Amino acid sequence: MSSDPNRSEQIEGFLGKASWDRAHIDWFEQDASTRRYARLTQPGGETAILMDAPRIEDDPCTPDMTPAQRQAKGWNAMTRLAASRVDAFVLIADHLRQAGLRAPQIFAHDADIGLAILEDFGEKREFARLIEQGMEEVPLYTRAAQDLAKLHRAETPNTLSNGTDQWPILEFDHVALGANADLFADWFHVYDDTARMTDADRARWEQVRDNLIEQAVAFPREFTLRDYHAENLLWLPDEQVGLLDFQDAVLGWDAWDMAMLTQDARREVSNEAADKAIHTYLTETGKEEAEFRERLAVIGTLNALRIAGVFARLMKRDGKPRYETFMPRQKLMLARNLEHPSAAEMRAFVADIAPSMMETLR
């Protein structure tokens, strides 16, 4: 359990109230977030997942915060991340299930202390792991696209509530998009010796970035899960797609989730699987392809800039060289998005200050 005796007491008390105090606790390897998870196994064999997500000082954004207040509050408020809040996870899970998707059932939770007992979806069911083991890729991506279409056909509320907890679904706005995209401007030239970012380049970047964001915020909005990719999607025994890590959902765009799915930063998605997912989504929603492709290019560019910046920072600031493995694909994803006419201004900028980026297309 936790090395903090106070936290251990909170967990023991929570499990007792939920009638899981006799369960064996098997903690999973810690991930990169402030959350940690354990499998609970009752004497009779029933299992569940304990989510330990204590509240942190860097609380998330509230609807009335100004940009200056968000900047002062920290990264989560700036980018409208949920800061591992249990109430966000619980309420968004409820919304997803009501929309017909397979988010885990919540058996018990305490939002104040940051604990929840979740349905156990089982081990090693992530799309990424199953595909590595030989499972066909196209059916998985097709089903993921069908579920995304199902979600976007459902009504998107401004606020989620269960009578006790409330959680706003905030817009993925200029401030959040700008802060994320700036990771590219801050870090890519540090990673790539052939790139540059002079003061003049930075001033030009801010104008080009803002112009691209203006295009994005003019697009129709959709409930956006934000991290909809093969590491967070599970293939369940009943052939449904189980969802993980959705507490950061925002009012964003259909193209953000599709970019996360088909332009995956960590694994090669075949053209066949990507095209099938996109066409399935368009068929299920009745959306027009050319307009969607434009959204995918603009939103995909903003997302790819963010991820390239994150990977560069992880390598140069945090000393994690393994992310070099992912950078060639990420550069290719960005370059492909930049080929669309709607991203022409950003393409010209990137080709000028980071010429190696566009060379990936050759």
One Martini backbone bead per residue (centre of mass of N, CA, C, O) as a GRO file, in nm:
protein
  362
    1MET     BB    1   0.103   0.032  -0.005
    2SER     BB    2   0.117   0.321   0.113
    3SER     BB    3   0.367   0.517   0.281
    4ASP     BB    4   0.121   0.669   0.379
    5PRO     BB    5  -0.060   0.632   0.661
    6ASN     BB    6  -0.305   0.813   0.594
    7ARG     BB    7  -0.372   0.679   0.324
    8SER     BB    8  -0.410   0.394   0.428
    9GLU     BB    9  -0.650   0.465   0.611
   10GLN     BB   10  -0.837   0.568   0.389
   11ILE     BB   11  -0.848   0.306   0.229
   12GLU     BB   12  -0.954   0.122   0.453
   13GLY     BB   13  -1.214   0.283   0.506
   14PHE     BB   14  -1.330   0.271   0.219
   15LEU     BB   15  -1.340  -0.039   0.193
   16GLY     BB   16  -1.526  -0.086   0.431
   17LYS     BB   17  -1.775   0.075   0.327
   18ALA     BB   18  -1.768  -0.115   0.048
   19SER     BB   19  -1.700  -0.422   0.121
   20TRP     BB   20  -1.352  -0.452   0.057
   21ASP     BB   21  -1.165  -0.533   0.318
   22ARG     BB   22  -1.102  -0.852   0.229
   23ALA     BB   23  -0.928  -0.777   0.006
   24HIS     BB   24  -0.688  -0.823  -0.214
   25ILE     BB   25  -0.389  -0.626  -0.283
   26ASP     BB   26  -0.270  -0.536  -0.623
   27TRP     BB   27  -0.030  -0.347  -0.734
   28PHE     BB   28   0.053  -0.158  -0.982
   29GLU     BB   29   0.238  -0.013  -1.192
   30GLN     BB   30   0.343   0.293  -1.214
   31ASP     BB   31   0.251   0.564  -1.365
   32ALA     BB   32   0.280   0.903  -1.489
   33SER     BB   33   0.076   0.972  -1.288
   34THR     BB   34  -0.111   1.042  -0.988
   35ARG     BB   35  -0.208   0.770  -1.032
   36ARG     BB   36  -0.331   0.453  -0.898
   37TYR     BB   37  -0.344   0.086  -0.909
   38ALA     BB   38  -0.563  -0.194  -0.811
   39ARG     BB   39  -0.631  -0.526  -0.740
   40LEU     BB   40  -0.929  -0.669  -0.628
   41THR     BB   41  -0.973  -0.972  -0.414
   42GLN     BB   42  -1.196  -1.172  -0.318
   43PRO     BB   43  -1.241  -1.467  -0.158
   44GLY     BB   44  -1.449  -1.555  -0.405
   45GLY     BB   45  -1.300  -1.386  -0.674
   46GLU     BB   46  -1.381  -1.111  -0.690
   47THR     BB   47  -1.328  -0.821  -0.893
   48ALA     BB   48  -1.141  -0.505  -0.885
   49ILE     BB   49  -1.069  -0.151  -0.909
   50LEU     BB   50  -0.836   0.060  -0.763
   51MET     BB   51  -0.851   0.416  -0.736
   52ASP     BB   52  -0.573   0.639  -0.675
   53ALA     BB   53  -0.669   1.003  -0.656
   54PRO     BB   54  -0.541   1.247  -0.525
   55ARG     BB   55  -0.558   1.553  -0.453
   56ILE     BB   56  -0.430   1.852  -0.594
   57GLU     BB   57  -0.326   2.177  -0.610
   58ASP     BB   58  -0.358   2.160  -0.929
   59ASP     BB   59  -0.630   2.256  -1.020
   60PRO     BB   60  -0.877   2.292  -1.218
   61CYS     BB   61  -1.085   2.438  -1.419
   62THR     BB   62  -1.314   2.701  -1.431
   63PRO     BB   63  -1.555   2.874  -1.601
   64ASP     BB   64  -1.460   3.174  -1.463
   65MET     BB   65  -1.181   3.180  -1.564
   66THR     BB   66  -0.916   3.347  -1.651
   67PRO     BB   67  -0.629   3.337  -1.818
   68ALA     BB   68  -0.461   3.445  -1.578
   69GLN     BB   69  -0.568   3.246  -1.367
   70ARG     BB   70  -0.480   2.990  -1.514
   71GLN     BB   71  -0.178   3.051  -1.518
   72ALA     BB   72  -0.149   3.070  -1.206
   73LYS     BB   73  -0.258   2.777  -1.141
   74GLY     BB   74  -0.177   2.605  -1.408
   75TRP     BB   75  -0.173   2.352  -1.633
   76ASN     BB   76  -0.459   2.236  -1.591
   77ALA     BB   77  -0.605   2.507  -1.632
   78MET     BB   78  -0.490   2.585  -1.905
   79THR     BB   79  -0.576   2.282  -2.045
   80ARG     BB   80  -0.819   2.135  -1.914
   81LEU     BB   81  -0.753   1.941  -1.683
   82ALA     BB   82  -0.857   1.713  -1.417
   83ALA     BB   83  -0.642   1.615  -1.205
   84SER     BB   84  -0.756   1.324  -1.126
   85ARG     BB   85  -1.056   1.345  -1.083
   86VAL     BB   86  -1.306   1.148  -0.964
   87ASP     BB   87  -1.562   1.305  -1.046
   88ALA     BB   88  -1.497   1.309  -1.345
   89PHE     BB   89  -1.481   1.007  -1.396
   90VAL     BB   90  -1.765   0.928  -1.299
   91LEU     BB   91  -1.941   1.120  -1.479
   92ILE     BB   92  -1.825   1.038  -1.754
   93ALA     BB   93  -1.891   0.741  -1.733
   94ASP     BB   94  -2.195   0.778  -1.721
   95HIS     BB   95  -2.225   0.921  -1.994
   96LEU     BB   96  -2.107   0.696  -2.171
   97ARG     BB   97  -2.313   0.479  -2.098
   98GLN     BB   98  -2.564   0.641  -2.193
   99ALA     BB   99  -2.436   0.642  -2.498
  100GLY     BB  100  -2.325   0.320  -2.527
  101LEU     BB  101  -2.066   0.286  -2.373
  102ARG     BB  102  -1.762   0.117  -2.214
  103ALA     BB  103  -1.756   0.207  -1.924
  104PRO     BB  104  -1.696   0.170  -1.612
  105GLN     BB  105  -1.813   0.068  -1.336
  106ILE     BB  106  -1.921   0.221  -1.026
  107PHE     BB  107  -1.920   0.100  -0.697
  108ALA     BB  108  -1.728   0.327  -0.562
  109HIS     BB  109  -1.693   0.665  -0.407
  110ASP     BB  110  -1.452   0.944  -0.318
  111ALA     BB  111  -1.390   1.262  -0.409
  112ASP     BB  112  -1.241   1.398  -0.168
  113ILE     BB  113  -1.008   1.155  -0.146
  114GLY     BB  114  -0.965   0.986  -0.418
  115LEU     BB  115  -1.172   0.724  -0.459
  116ALA     BB  116  -1.218   0.403  -0.642
  117ILE     BB  117  -1.445   0.144  -0.763
  118LEU     BB  118  -1.396  -0.070  -1.039
  119GLU     BB  119  -1.434  -0.225  -1.307
  120ASP     BB  120  -1.298  -0.525  -1.438
  121PHE     BB  121  -1.144  -0.573  -1.762
  122GLY     BB  122  -0.865  -0.674  -1.741
  123GLU     BB  123  -0.586  -0.808  -1.905
  124LYS     BB  124  -0.434  -0.740  -2.200
  125ARG     BB  125  -0.669  -0.557  -2.391
  126GLU     BB  126  -0.524  -0.377  -2.556
  127PHE     BB  127  -0.494  -0.301  -2.870
  128ALA     BB  128  -0.183  -0.293  -2.886
  129ARG     BB  129  -0.137  -0.580  -2.769
  130LEU     BB  130  -0.316  -0.748  -2.963
  131ILE     BB  131  -0.170  -0.667  -3.224
  132GLU     BB  132   0.108  -0.780  -3.138
  133GLN     BB  133  -0.037  -1.081  -3.120
  134GLY     BB  134  -0.224  -1.074  -3.417
  135MET     BB  135  -0.452  -0.898  -3.433
  136GLU     BB  136  -0.674  -0.748  -3.612
  137GLU     BB  137  -0.702  -0.408  -3.687
  138VAL     BB  138  -0.959  -0.316  -3.841
  139PRO     BB  139  -1.192  -0.405  -3.646
  140LEU     BB  140  -1.105  -0.223  -3.411
  141TYR     BB  141  -1.119   0.056  -3.558
  142THR     BB  142  -1.409   0.033  -3.646
  143ARG     BB  143  -1.537   0.015  -3.363
  144ALA     BB  144  -1.421   0.280  -3.255
  145ALA     BB  145  -1.572   0.457  -3.464
  146GLN     BB  146  -1.859   0.376  -3.386
  147ASP     BB  147  -1.843   0.487  -3.095
  148LEU     BB  148  -1.780   0.777  -3.170
  149ALA     BB  149  -2.044   0.821  -3.322
  150LYS     BB  150  -2.231   0.762  -3.085
  151LEU     BB  151  -2.132   0.994  -2.906
  152HIS     BB  152  -2.198   1.227  -3.129
  153ARG     BB  153  -2.518   1.165  -3.118
  154ALA     BB  154  -2.514   1.269  -2.848
  155GLU     BB  155  -2.573   1.465  -2.602
  156THR     BB  156  -2.413   1.770  -2.483
  157PRO     BB  157  -2.343   1.869  -2.184
  158ASN     BB  158  -2.232   2.121  -1.972
  159THR     BB  159  -2.325   1.938  -1.721
  160LEU     BB  160  -2.244   1.703  -1.480
  161SER     BB  161  -2.473   1.487  -1.279
  162ASN     BB  162  -2.568   1.292  -0.957
  163GLY     BB  163  -2.652   1.508  -0.708
  164THR     BB  164  -2.348   1.548  -0.585
  165ASP     BB  165  -2.191   1.576  -0.838
  166GLN     BB  166  -1.991   1.805  -1.047
  167TRP     BB  167  -1.920   1.863  -1.413
  168PRO     BB  168  -1.763   2.042  -1.649
  169ILE     BB  169  -1.783   2.103  -2.006
  170LEU     BB  170  -1.524   2.236  -2.157
  171GLU     BB  171  -1.360   2.425  -2.367
  172PHE     BB  172  -1.137   2.394  -2.623
  173ASP     BB  173  -0.931   2.658  -2.626
  174HIS     BB  174  -0.703   2.894  -2.690
  175VAL     BB  175  -0.537   2.846  -2.435
  176ALA     BB  176  -0.503   2.538  -2.456
  177LEU     BB  177  -0.393   2.520  -2.746
  178GLY     BB  178  -0.151   2.710  -2.708
  179ALA     BB  179  -0.002   2.562  -2.481
  180ASN     BB  180   0.037   2.299  -2.640
  181ALA     BB  181   0.178   2.408  -2.900
  182ASP     BB  182   0.426   2.548  -2.748
  183LEU     BB  183   0.596   2.292  -2.711
  184PHE     BB  184   0.725   2.310  -2.987
  185ALA     BB  185   0.862   2.593  -2.960
  186ASP     BB  186   1.024   2.517  -2.692
  187TRP     BB  187   1.159   2.204  -2.787
  188PHE     BB  188   1.241   2.119  -3.079
  189HIS     BB  189   1.513   2.287  -3.105
  190VAL     BB  190   1.649   2.130  -2.871
  191TYR     BB  191   1.641   1.850  -3.015
  192ASP     BB  192   1.697   1.993  -3.302
  193ASP     BB  193   1.984   2.114  -3.454
  194THR     BB  194   1.828   2.212  -3.733
  195ALA     BB  195   1.671   2.393  -3.559
  196ARG     BB  196   1.477   2.697  -3.480
  197MET     BB  197   1.428   2.995  -3.230
  198THR     BB  198   1.385   3.296  -3.261
  199ASP     BB  199   1.241   3.588  -3.190
  200ALA     BB  200   1.116   3.612  -3.470
  201ASP     BB  201   1.000   3.329  -3.481
  202ARG     BB  202   0.816   3.358  -3.235
  203ALA     BB  203   0.637   3.580  -3.346
  204ARG     BB  204   0.544   3.416  -3.589
  205TRP     BB  205   0.429   3.176  -3.440
  206GLU     BB  206   0.199   3.322  -3.289
  207GLN     BB  207   0.045   3.395  -3.547
  208VAL     BB  208   0.016   3.115  -3.677
  209ARG     BB  209  -0.113   2.975  -3.440
  210ASP     BB  210  -0.363   3.161  -3.413
  211ASN     BB  211  -0.475   3.105  -3.695
  212LEU     BB  212  -0.521   2.802  -3.651
  213ILE     BB  213  -0.708   2.830  -3.405
  214GLU     BB  214  -0.930   2.988  -3.550
  215GLN     BB  215  -1.010   2.753  -3.726
  216ALA     BB  216  -1.084   2.552  -3.505
  217VAL     BB  217  -1.307   2.725  -3.339
  218ALA     BB  218  -1.507   2.719  -3.600
  219PHE     BB  219  -1.578   2.447  -3.546
  220PRO     BB  220  -1.761   2.204  -3.462
  221ARG     BB  221  -1.877   2.062  -3.171
  222GLU     BB  222  -1.755   1.798  -2.943
  223PHE     BB  223  -1.732   1.532  -2.759
  224THR     BB  224  -1.405   1.490  -2.602
  225LEU     BB  225  -1.173   1.252  -2.485
  226ARG     BB  226  -0.847   1.303  -2.598
  227ASP     BB  227  -0.746   0.966  -2.540
  228TYR     BB  228  -0.810   0.803  -2.831
  229HIS     BB  229  -0.631   0.505  -2.806
  230ALA     BB  230  -0.463   0.194  -2.805
  231GLU     BB  231  -0.391   0.220  -2.488
  232ASN     BB  232  -0.719   0.299  -2.402
  233LEU     BB  233  -0.825   0.045  -2.560
  234LEU     BB  234  -1.056  -0.227  -2.517
  235TRP     BB  235  -1.103  -0.578  -2.572
  236LEU     BB  236  -1.378  -0.746  -2.505
  237PRO     BB  237  -1.544  -1.044  -2.475
  238ASP     BB  238  -1.816  -0.888  -2.602
  239GLU     BB  239  -1.704  -0.696  -2.833
  240GLN     BB  240  -1.617  -0.442  -2.678
  241VAL     BB  241  -1.522  -0.107  -2.596
  242GLY     BB  242  -1.303  -0.017  -2.363
  243LEU     BB  243  -1.257   0.252  -2.132
  244LEU     BB  244  -0.991   0.493  -2.075
  245ASP     BB  245  -0.896   0.792  -1.990
  246PHE     BB  246  -1.165   1.038  -1.972
  247GLN     BB  247  -1.145   1.289  -1.759
  248ASP     BB  248  -1.048   1.513  -1.999
  249ALA     BB  249  -1.298   1.598  -2.114
  250VAL     BB  250  -1.431   1.797  -2.388
  251LEU     BB  251  -1.521   2.069  -2.595
  252GLY     BB  252  -1.449   1.985  -2.916
  253TRP     BB  253  -1.354   1.745  -3.167
  254ASP     BB  254  -1.378   1.489  -3.380
  255ALA     BB  255  -1.075   1.514  -3.490
  256TRP     BB  256  -0.921   1.458  -3.233
  257ASP     BB  257  -0.998   1.161  -3.186
  258MET     BB  258  -0.914   1.067  -3.473
  259ALA     BB  259  -0.620   1.148  -3.450
  260MET     BB  260  -0.553   0.971  -3.205
  261LEU     BB  261  -0.627   0.704  -3.349
  262THR     BB  262  -0.482   0.732  -3.656
  263GLN     BB  263  -0.220   0.918  -3.528
  264ASP     BB  264  -0.045   0.749  -3.362
  265ALA     BB  265   0.245   0.797  -3.165
  266ARG     BB  266   0.317   0.466  -3.081
  267ARG     BB  267   0.185   0.352  -3.356
  268GLU     BB  268   0.130   0.184  -3.641
  269VAL     BB  269  -0.115   0.282  -3.871
  270SER     BB  270  -0.278   0.171  -4.109
  271ASN     BB  271  -0.431   0.282  -4.385
  272GLU     BB  272  -0.669   0.089  -4.369
  273ALA     BB  273  -0.757   0.151  -4.076
  274ALA     BB  274  -0.788   0.457  -4.103
  275ASP     BB  275  -0.990   0.463  -4.340
  276LYS     BB  276  -1.207   0.287  -4.210
  277ALA     BB  277  -1.261   0.467  -3.968
  278ILE     BB  278  -1.344   0.722  -4.120
  279HIS     BB  279  -1.573   0.599  -4.300
  280THR     BB  280  -1.740   0.491  -4.070
  281TYR     BB  281  -1.792   0.758  -3.929
  282LEU     BB  282  -1.930   0.901  -4.169
  283THR     BB  283  -2.160   0.699  -4.206
  284GLU     BB  284  -2.276   0.715  -3.908
  285THR     BB  285  -2.308   1.051  -3.921
  286GLY     BB  286  -2.322   1.203  -4.217
  287LYS     BB  287  -2.064   1.332  -4.286
  288GLU     BB  288  -1.852   1.534  -4.461
  289GLU     BB  289  -1.547   1.467  -4.590
  290ALA     BB  290  -1.401   1.734  -4.661
  291GLU     BB  291  -1.459   1.871  -4.388
  292PHE     BB  292  -1.325   1.658  -4.214
  293ARG     BB  293  -1.040   1.671  -4.340
  294GLU     BB  294  -0.991   1.958  -4.251
  295ARG     BB  295  -1.016   1.911  -3.949
  296LEU     BB  296  -0.794   1.693  -3.933
  297ALA     BB  297  -0.562   1.880  -4.020
  298VAL     BB  298  -0.584   2.107  -3.811
  299ILE     BB  299  -0.609   1.939  -3.552
  300GLY     BB  300  -0.371   1.749  -3.616
  301THR     BB  301  -0.156   1.967  -3.607
  302LEU     BB  302  -0.193   2.060  -3.315
  303ASN     BB  303  -0.142   1.779  -3.194
  304ALA     BB  304   0.139   1.720  -3.324
  305LEU     BB  305   0.285   1.955  -3.196
  306ARG     BB  306   0.244   1.869  -2.908
  307ILE     BB  307   0.380   1.587  -2.919
  308ALA     BB  308   0.657   1.676  -3.021
  309GLY     BB  309   0.709   1.850  -2.769
  310VAL     BB  310   0.685   1.631  -2.556
  311PHE     BB  311   0.910   1.446  -2.660
  312ALA     BB  312   1.138   1.654  -2.649
  313ARG     BB  313   1.116   1.706  -2.344
  314LEU     BB  314   1.158   1.415  -2.243
  315MET     BB  315   1.448   1.401  -2.356
  316LYS     BB  316   1.591   1.683  -2.266
  317ARG     BB  317   1.478   1.723  -1.969
  318ASP     BB  318   1.406   1.405  -1.862
  319GLY     BB  319   1.584   1.170  -1.980
  320LYS     BB  320   1.403   1.004  -2.232
  321PRO     BB  321   1.515   0.825  -2.502
  322ARG     BB  322   1.271   0.636  -2.593
  323TYR     BB  323   1.118   0.868  -2.762
  324GLU     BB  324   1.280   0.836  -3.027
  325THR     BB  325   1.106   0.606  -3.146
  326PHE     BB  326   0.848   0.812  -3.202
  327MET     BB  327   0.941   1.063  -3.373
  328PRO     BB  328   0.925   0.982  -3.673
  329ARG     BB  329   0.619   0.947  -3.677
  330GLN     BB  330   0.542   1.228  -3.571
  331LYS     BB  331   0.665   1.384  -3.807
  332LEU     BB  332   0.488   1.251  -4.022
  333MET     BB  333   0.212   1.341  -3.916
  334LEU     BB  334   0.266   1.640  -3.940
  335ALA     BB  335   0.340   1.653  -4.241
  336ARG     BB  336   0.069   1.544  -4.347
  337ASN     BB  337  -0.111   1.767  -4.234
  338LEU     BB  338   0.050   2.006  -4.381
  339GLU     BB  339  -0.056   1.937  -4.679
  340HIS     BB  340  -0.294   2.088  -4.625
  341PRO     BB  341  -0.424   2.388  -4.719
  342SER     BB  342  -0.516   2.478  -4.420
  343ALA     BB  343  -0.184   2.444  -4.334
  344ALA     BB  344   0.011   2.634  -4.498
  345GLU     BB  345   0.131   2.836  -4.294
  346MET     BB  346   0.257   2.622  -4.106
  347ARG     BB  347   0.424   2.482  -4.316
  348ALA     BB  348   0.613   2.721  -4.381
  349PHE     BB  349   0.725   2.748  -4.100
  350VAL     BB  350   0.838   2.461  -4.053
  351ALA     BB  351   1.018   2.453  -4.310
  352ASP     BB  352   1.201   2.686  -4.203
  353ILE     BB  353   1.274   2.592  -3.886
  354ALA     BB  354   1.216   2.255  -3.966
  355PRO     BB  355   1.319   2.082  -4.230
  356SER     BB  356   1.312   1.781  -4.129
  357MET     BB  357   1.007   1.743  -4.126
  358MET     BB  358   0.954   1.741  -4.446
  359GLU     BB  359   1.156   1.502  -4.520
  360THR     BB  360   0.963   1.259  -4.439
  361LEU     BB  361   0.811   1.260  -4.733
  362ARG     BB  362   1.058   1.137  -4.919
   0.00000   0.00000   0.00000
